[in-house]
Amino acid sequence: MPTLGALEKAGWHGLQSYCRACRIGAILIWAYLKLAPALDFDTVAARLRCSRCGRRPEPGDVRPYYHDTGHAQGRGVPPGAQDVPPAKPPHGQAG
């Protein structure tokens, strides 16, 4: 994955994370994270913890976030950005 700065420049608004243990998700916007733009996305994803149970997210449960207000694209990605594969649903749940 690219750096946080490259994702922001490409139009992504932040990142989203999902905790399989608690079955809750979180959206973290770049402005609130206050992290250096040079940080690698995977490095940041590995540092996250669930605020409820303290567990780290499973691989694939953290991904870039884009808020598509107009649903013009209908894909949840910024115009011109490459698709990011969706996070895997928890075991036993349909995706």
SEVO-916770 format. One record per atom (N, C-alpha, C): x, y, z. Coordinates in steps of 0.001 Angstrom, whole numbers, plus 500000, padded with zeros to 6 digits. Layout:
XYZ;...
END
This chain:
500839498812500000;500000500000500000;500880501246500000;500352502327499486;501110503584499455;501115504283500818;501689505451500830;501736506247502054;500378506916502286;500184507404503501;498941508113503826;498797509366502970;499906510062502744;499870511270501929;499458510983500494;499937509865499939;499571509502498566;498093509134498484;497583508456499491;496161508107499506;495289509359499610;495701510289500475;494942511527500622;494970512337499329;496126512408498708;496260513145497448;495410512509496341;495247511181496386;494441510465495394;492942510630495644;492570511234496778;491165511507497038;490521510683498134;491280509767498758;490728508990499859;490573509898501076;489511509708501864;489214510590503001;489789510100504325;490171508854504404;490694508310505654;490827506807505539;490618506116506655;490645504658506622;489492504111507445;489116502898507114;488076502225507889;488626500914508406;488200500573509612;488680499373510274;487489498618510832;487619497292510888;486549496450511395;487125495485512417;486461495350513567;486869494398514593;485936493198514514;486504492046514186;485693490827514072;485190490346515421;485951490595516479;485543490144517808;484318490919518301;484320492229518108;483216493078518580;482142493299517514;482500492984516275;481607493219515139;481209494684515006;482199495551515188;481968496974514989;483047497517514065;482708498575513365;483642499225512471;483884500657512893;484955501202512402;485297502595512691;485826503238511427;485493504502511249;486013505302510149;486893506382510765;488123506448510311;489089507415510820;489483508355509689;489156509617509842;489424510637508826;490845511164509021;491532511427507889;492938511872507952;493144513022508919;492284514040508885;492473515232509714;492481514901511206;491738513890511612;491667513523513021;492796512590513439;493378511890512495;494458510962512818;495750511681513195;496009512820512566;497207513621512841;498479512785512746;498595512035511661;499778511218511414;500589511809510269;501869511512510249;502748512009509191;502326511418507843;502196512252506806;501799511767505481;502771510746504890;504007510715505377;505014509789504843;504859508368505384;503992508176506378;503805506836506943;503139505911505940;503587504684505929;503030503660505063;501677503203505615;500704502998504728;499366502579505146;499417501291505964;500179500301505512;500248499025506215;500846499168507616;501783500089507781;502375500338509094;501328500897510048;500552501847509560;499493502442510384;498430501390510705;498024500603509714;496998499575509925;497437498571510991;498713498249511014;499227497282511989;499230497834513412;499199499154513552;499219499782514877;497832499964515482;496792499845514683;495439500093515175;495000499047516190;494134499476517083;493518498574518072;492050498965518206;491231497985518502;489816498220518746;489666499006520052;488873500062520038;488686500859521252;487815500139522280;487114499110521855;486253498366522765;486996497197523436;487661496354522645;488281495149523212;489815495186523209;490410496104522466;491861496237522447;492576495341521447;491825494523520699;492458493640519713;492868494413518474;493848493860517791;494276494417516512;493394493832515409;493151494606514343;492323494081513253;493028492955512500;492234492071511940;492747490987511107;493279491576509795;494200490872509122;494655491341507802;493462491489506860;493410492581506194;492319492856505259;491144493588505870;491130493786507202;490020494469507851;490256495969508006;491369496459507497;491642497896507453;491863498253506005;491166499284505543;491294499698504143;491061501191504012;491506501787502911;491238503213502698;489734503467502649;489338504662503066;487925505036503118;487659506231502205;486580506141501450;486132507235500604;484645507425500816;484240508649501142;482828508954501340;482270509521500044;481483508731499356;480896509121498071;479533509729498326;479490511046498530;478239511708498902;477181511648497818;477605511695496555;476632511702495471;476369510336494887;477109509342495316;476990507988494774;477116507992493257;477855508958492746;478022509053491295;478757507850490751;479754507400491468;480512506248491009;479881504947491471;479235504984492626;478597503801493152;479558502719493599;480868503020493653;481860502012494011;482569502336495308;482390503536495835;483073503896497066;484546504181496886;484957504599495688;486347504977495455;486377506360494821;487427507146495090;487525508456494481;487679508348492966;487205509349492249;487393509331490796;488874509217490444;489200508301489579;490576508123489130;491411507222490023;490903506820491174;491669505955492076;491459504497491695;492441503696492020;492316502262491772;491426501648492832;490677500635492446;489838499923493411;490711499234494451;490244499231495675;490896498500496759;489977497339497092;490498496125497159;489611494992497456;488915495186498793;487652494795498893;486919494992500155;487483494117501259;487284494567502473;487692493781503624;486857492503503645;487467491440504088;486770490157504136;485730490190505255;484504489701504992;483493489671506056;483882488642507107;483407488829508330;483692487860509377;483185486479509008;483802485467509571;483415484085509297;481936483882509607;481227483312508661;479823483018508863;478885484122508447;479413485258507998;478559486357507551;478726486534506051;477639486853505394;477696487092503946;478313488441503681;479020488540502577;479678489796502224;478824490539501328;
END
